[in-house]
Amino acid sequence: MLQGSYVALVTPFKKGAVDYNALENLIDFHLKSGTHGILLNGTTGESPALAGDEKDRMIRFCVQRINGRVPVMLGTGTNNLGHSISATARAKDYGVQYALVITPYYNKPNQEGLYRFFKAVHDQSDIPIVIYNVPGRTGVNIATETILRLAKDCPRIVGLKAASGDLVKASIVARDAGEDFSVMSGEDALNMPLMACGAKGVISVTANVMPQSVSRMAEACANGDFATALKLHRELIEINAAMFYETNPIPVKTALAMMGMIEDEIRLPLAPMSEANRDRLKKVLEDYKLI
């Protein structure tokens, strides 16, 4: 079952190209640090800025390096149905375990359109699918009723990455979508509260820099040890906030560069972090003894 701490992995660059040495080191870092799963080609991985051939090579490299040691989730959704079906159907060929399909952005579909979109992707692919609801980026918010309808009608839709900030929605979906359906927190600030409401794990940006703490928090929640989980949640408050001083993944890539793990490089239309926020971020990393 989909559960635990999945890192939304960054894509490191060097001189304009994917930095495969750094990528290999990042994967090894997570495999040694207790991360339960890895998300590739997500927002944090700058998927909109990667060309098709870059994505293909990067995904194959990562899957080979991970070598089945943890499950892999792959971002495959776009706002184009044909492209989303093709990418999701192809995902299984890479050897990944889950496809993450975002609600179509910019189109602003109604709820019936969202239902039909996800059902079409489901019906024309053969891999477990996780719905990604992040209205702050897409301009559309999938309704609780639509998620439950999809969970009922589409057996390979197995989870929701919940990044709407709506604890009530997450609670209802976790309660009513069935035991085989996993709500995964998509907002680090709400990881522990969402798991207390029935989420089975997290898909985390913060895990890029503090994988052990995030995975321990997820494990504590899964074991019903909410006292330990609350302690870890409180310890992570400042670093969680720092990862969103500016648009993700600008802060997390800046942090990893300060930690000496990747080059300080991001692709347009994202731009380097402002000096003021860079100073704030450095202070937080120093406080956490990450640099």
Solvent accessible surface area in square Angstrom, and as a share of the most:
residue,aa,sasa,rsa
1,M,120,0.53
2,L,5,0.02
3,Q,101,0.45
4,G,12,0.11
5,S,0,0.00
6,Y,3,0.01
7,V,0,0.00
8,A,3,0.03
9,L,5,0.02
10,V,2,0.01
11,T,3,0.02
12,P,0,0.00
13,F,0,0.00
14,K,98,0.42
15,K,186,0.79
16,G,44,0.42
17,A,55,0.42
18,V,16,0.09
19,D,18,0.09
20,Y,35,0.13
21,N,115,0.59
22,A,8,0.06
23,L,1,0.00
24,E,53,0.24
25,N,93,0.48
26,L,1,0.00
27,I,0,0.00
28,D,27,0.14
29,F,58,0.24
30,H,0,0.00
31,L,38,0.19
32,K,169,0.72
33,S,12,0.08
34,G,37,0.35
35,T,6,0.04
36,H,52,0.23
37,G,0,0.00
38,I,0,0.00
39,L,2,0.01
40,L,2,0.01
41,N,18,0.09
42,G,6,0.06
43,T,29,0.17
44,T,5,0.03
45,G,1,0.01
46,E,6,0.02
47,S,19,0.12
48,P,123,0.77
49,A,29,0.23
50,L,11,0.06
51,A,52,0.40
52,G,56,0.54
53,D,110,0.57
54,E,40,0.18
55,K,54,0.23
56,D,49,0.25
57,R,155,0.57
58,M,4,0.02
59,I,6,0.03
60,R,125,0.46
61,F,56,0.23
62,C,0,0.00
63,V,27,0.16
64,Q,146,0.65
65,R,88,0.32
66,I,1,0.00
67,N,114,0.58
68,G,71,0.68
69,R,135,0.49
70,V,22,0.13
71,P,50,0.31
72,V,4,0.03
73,M,0,0.00
74,L,4,0.02
75,G,10,0.10
76,T,8,0.04
77,G,18,0.18
78,T,38,0.22
79,N,48,0.25
80,N,66,0.34
81,L,72,0.36
82,G,44,0.42
83,H,118,0.53
84,S,0,0.00
85,I,26,0.13
86,S,56,0.36
87,A,22,0.17
88,T,0,0.00
89,A,44,0.34
90,R,112,0.41
91,A,0,0.00
92,K,105,0.44
93,D,112,0.58
94,Y,21,0.08
95,G,40,0.39
96,V,8,0.04
97,Q,76,0.34
98,Y,27,0.10
99,A,0,0.00
100,L,6,0.03
101,V,0,0.00
102,I,24,0.12
103,T,0,0.00
104,P,6,0.04
105,Y,79,0.30
106,Y,190,0.72
107,N,85,0.44
108,K,142,0.60
109,P,31,0.20
110,N,109,0.56
111,Q,65,0.29
112,E,65,0.29
113,G,26,0.25
114,L,0,0.00
115,Y,17,0.06
116,R,159,0.58
117,F,21,0.09
118,F,1,0.00
119,K,67,0.28
120,A,22,0.17
121,V,0,0.00
122,H,9,0.04
123,D,76,0.40
124,Q,108,0.48
125,S,10,0.07
126,D,86,0.45
127,I,2,0.01
128,P,46,0.29
129,I,0,0.00
130,V,0,0.00
131,I,0,0.00
132,Y,18,0.07
133,N,1,0.01
134,V,17,0.09
135,P,32,0.20
136,G,80,0.77
137,R,111,0.41
138,T,7,0.04
139,G,46,0.44
140,V,13,0.07
141,N,67,0.34
142,I,0,0.00
143,A,29,0.23
144,T,18,0.11
145,E,126,0.57
146,T,9,0.05
147,I,0,0.00
148,L,43,0.22
149,R,99,0.36
150,L,0,0.00
151,A,18,0.14
152,K,172,0.73
153,D,58,0.30
154,C,0,0.00
155,P,104,0.66
156,R,71,0.26
157,I,5,0.02
158,V,30,0.17
159,G,0,0.00
160,L,2,0.01
161,K,13,0.06
162,A,9,0.07
163,A,13,0.10
164,S,34,0.22
165,G,41,0.40
166,D,57,0.30
167,L,66,0.33
168,V,104,0.60
169,K,17,0.07
170,A,4,0.03
171,S,35,0.22
172,I,53,0.27
173,V,0,0.00
174,A,28,0.21
175,R,178,0.65
176,D,67,0.35
177,A,18,0.14
178,G,37,0.36
179,E,147,0.66
180,D,115,0.59
181,F,9,0.04
182,S,0,0.00
183,V,1,0.01
184,M,0,0.00
185,S,0,0.00
186,G,17,0.17
187,E,51,0.23
188,D,4,0.02
189,A,65,0.50
190,L,43,0.21
191,N,5,0.03
192,M,20,0.09
193,P,34,0.21
194,L,6,0.03
195,M,11,0.05
196,A,57,0.44
197,C,51,0.31
198,G,36,0.34
199,A,7,0.05
200,K,51,0.21
201,G,0,0.00
202,V,0,0.00
203,I,3,0.02
204,S,0,0.00
205,V,13,0.08
206,T,0,0.00
207,A,0,0.00
208,N,1,0.00
209,V,3,0.02
210,M,32,0.14
211,P,5,0.03
212,Q,107,0.47
213,S,18,0.11
214,V,1,0.01
215,S,3,0.02
216,R,127,0.46
217,M,3,0.01
218,A,1,0.01
219,E,75,0.34
220,A,8,0.06
221,C,8,0.05
222,A,76,0.59
223,N,123,0.63
224,G,48,0.46
225,D,63,0.32
226,F,81,0.34
227,A,82,0.63
228,T,53,0.31
229,A,0,0.00
230,L,61,0.30
231,K,127,0.54
232,L,3,0.02
233,H,30,0.13
234,R,151,0.55
235,E,81,0.36
236,L,6,0.03
237,I,82,0.42
238,E,98,0.44
239,I,0,0.00
240,N,7,0.03
241,A,56,0.43
242,A,0,0.00
243,M,0,0.00
244,F,96,0.40
245,Y,50,0.19
246,E,43,0.19
247,T,68,0.39
248,N,14,0.07
249,P,1,0.01
250,I,13,0.06
251,P,0,0.00
252,V,0,0.00
253,K,3,0.01
254,T,4,0.02
255,A,0,0.00
256,L,0,0.00
257,A,22,0.17
258,M,51,0.23
259,M,41,0.18
260,G,68,0.65
261,M,46,0.21
262,I,15,0.07
263,E,78,0.35
264,D,77,0.40
265,E,46,0.21
266,I,30,0.15
267,R,46,0.17
268,L,147,0.73
269,P,126,0.79
270,L,43,0.21
271,A,49,0.38
272,P,102,0.64
273,M,7,0.03
274,S,52,0.33
275,E,121,0.54
276,A,73,0.56
277,N,26,0.13
278,R,51,0.18
279,D,93,0.48
280,R,119,0.44
281,L,0,0.00
282,K,98,0.41
283,K,115,0.49
284,V,17,0.10
285,L,0,0.00
286,E,76,0.34
287,D,86,0.44
288,Y,47,0.18
289,K,176,0.75
290,L,43,0.22
291,I,79,0.40
